[in-house]
Amino acid sequence: MPKHTNAAEHEQYLLKGKVRVGIGKKVFEVKIGDTVLIPERVRNWYEAEEKKDSSFSVLCQTRRLGLNYLTIRVKKASKIESL
């Protein structure tokens, strides 16, 4: 999904892959073992680092939904639909 917002603050811990994460006006290069905190109602987006088809996996925690495991598959450095 291009830039979007979420109703709930959430933390994401990267388990697999590499990803570029935009949070507000900042961009982070996220690798395995890194954690990002995305505040509620702050614009954010994701983009694969690799130039080929790839995927990445995260643990995502919110107060409302608890802990969730997600694997996202992407093609070439295209924007990711959701996390």
QUIRANOR-V307546 format. One record per pair of residues at least 12 apart in sequence whose C-alpha atoms are under 8 Angstrom apart, sorted by the first residue. I is the first residue (numbers start at 1). J is the second residue. If there is no record, write none. Layout:
i=<I	I>
j=<J	J>
This chain:
i=<1	1	1	1	1	1	2	2	2	2	2	2	3	3	3	4	4	4	4	5	5	5	5	5	6	6	6	6	7	7	8	8	8	8	8	8	9	9	9	9	9	9	9	10	10	10	10	10	10	10	10	11	11	11	11	11	11	11	12	12	12	12	12	12	12	13	13	13	13	13	13	13	13	14	14	14	14	14	14	14	14	14	14	15	15	15	15	15	15	16	16	16	16	16	16	17	17	17	17	17	17	18	18	18	18	18	18	18	19	19	19	19	19	19	20	20	20	20	21	21	21	21	22	22	22	22	23	23	23	23	23	24	24	24	45	45	46	46	46	47	47	47	47	48	48	48	48	48	48	49	50	50	51	51	52	52	52	53	53	53	53	53	54	54	54	54	55	55	55	55	56	56	56	57	57	57	57	58	58	70>
j=<45	46	79	80	81	82	44	45	46	79	80	81	43	44	45	42	43	44	45	40	41	42	43	44	40	41	42	43	40	41	39	40	41	62	63	64	37	38	39	40	41	62	63	37	38	39	40	60	61	62	63	35	36	37	38	60	61	62	35	36	37	58	59	60	61	32	33	34	35	36	58	59	60	30	31	32	33	34	35	56	57	58	59	32	33	56	57	58	59	31	32	55	56	57	58	31	32	54	55	56	57	30	31	32	48	49	50	56	31	46	47	48	49	56	46	47	48	49	44	45	46	47	43	44	45	46	38	42	43	44	45	42	43	44	79	80	79	80	82	77	78	79	80	74	76	77	78	79	80	77	76	77	76	77	75	76	77	73	74	75	76	77	73	74	75	76	71	72	73	74	71	72	73	69	70	71	72	70	71	83>
